[in-house]
Amino acid sequence: MLAATGIILAAIYVLWLYQRTMQGAVSDKVKKFRDLNAREAFAVGPLIVIIIALGIYPKPVIDVINPAVKFTLQNVHQTDPVPASGTAVGGAK
């Protein structure tokens, strides 16, 4: 019961915090700020391109990570899980 009360209070706090930070009136101190200047856009632009590129084609990163994953699985005496075939979502065959 104590844990459920904590979860409910945490949800109330998060919603209250979101409402005050995202939906309140804009302060006069903040109104004069620009979104991004050229230097910031130059720094963030390549990161956005990399994120989109890896979202579309993640194979180069997966190829780098795979040997470490296989080594870790060997150390904990596990096998690489294979997705189940022949079953659909919801248990229908």
C-alpha positions in Angstrom: 0.0 0.0 0.0 2.9 2.3 0.8 4.5 1.6 -2.6 1.3 2.3 -4.5 0.9 5.6 -2.6 4.4 6.5 -3.5 3.8 5.7 -7.2 0.6 7.8 -7.2 2.4 10.8 -5.5 5.3 10.5 -7.9 2.9 10.6 -10.9 1.1 13.7 -9.4 4.4 15.4 -8.9 5.6 14.7 -12.5 2.3 16.0 -14.0 2.5 19.1 -11.8 6.1 19.7 -12.7 5.3 19.3 -16.4 2.4 21.7 -16.2 4.4 24.4 -14.5 7.5 24.1 -16.8 5.9 23.5 -20.2 2.4 25.1 -20.1 3.0 28.2 -17.9 3.4 31.8 -19.0 6.7 32.7 -20.5 8.9 34.8 -18.3 10.2 38.2 -19.5 13.7 37.0 -18.8 13.3 34.1 -21.2 11.4 35.8 -24.0 14.6 37.5 -25.4 16.5 34.2 -25.9 16.9 32.9 -29.4 16.5 29.2 -30.2 19.9 28.4 -31.7 22.7 30.5 -32.9 24.9 29.4 -35.8 27.6 27.9 -33.6 25.1 25.8 -31.7 23.4 24.6 -34.9 26.9 23.7 -36.3 27.5 21.6 -33.2 24.1 19.9 -33.1 23.6 19.4 -36.9 26.1 16.5 -37.3 24.7 14.8 -34.3 21.2 14.9 -35.7 22.5 13.5 -39.1 24.3 10.7 -37.2 21.2 9.8 -35.2 19.0 9.7 -38.3 21.5 7.7 -40.3 22.0 5.1 -37.5 18.2 4.9 -37.2 17.9 4.0 -40.8 21.0 1.8 -41.1 22.4 0.6 -37.7 24.5 -2.3 -39.1 27.9 -0.6 -38.7 27.3 -0.1 -35.0 25.8 -3.5 -34.5 28.9 -5.1 -36.2 31.1 -3.3 -33.7 29.0 -4.4 -30.7 28.3 -8.0 -31.7 31.7 -9.5 -30.7 31.5 -8.1 -27.2 27.9 -9.4 -26.9 28.9 -12.9 -28.0 31.9 -12.8 -25.6 29.6 -11.8 -22.7 27.1 -14.5 -23.6 29.9 -17.1 -23.5 31.1 -15.8 -20.1 27.6 -16.2 -18.6 27.1 -19.6 -20.3 24.1 -18.4 -22.4 23.2 -18.8 -26.0 22.1 -16.1 -28.4 18.3 -16.0 -28.2 16.6 -16.9 -31.5 13.2 -15.3 -32.2 10.3 -17.8 -32.1 9.0 -18.6 -35.6 5.6 -19.8 -36.6 3.7 -18.0 -33.9 1.9 -14.7 -34.3 1.3 -12.0 -31.7 -1.5 -13.0 -29.3 -0.8 -16.7 -29.5 -2.7 -17.4 -32.8 -1.1 -19.9 -35.1 
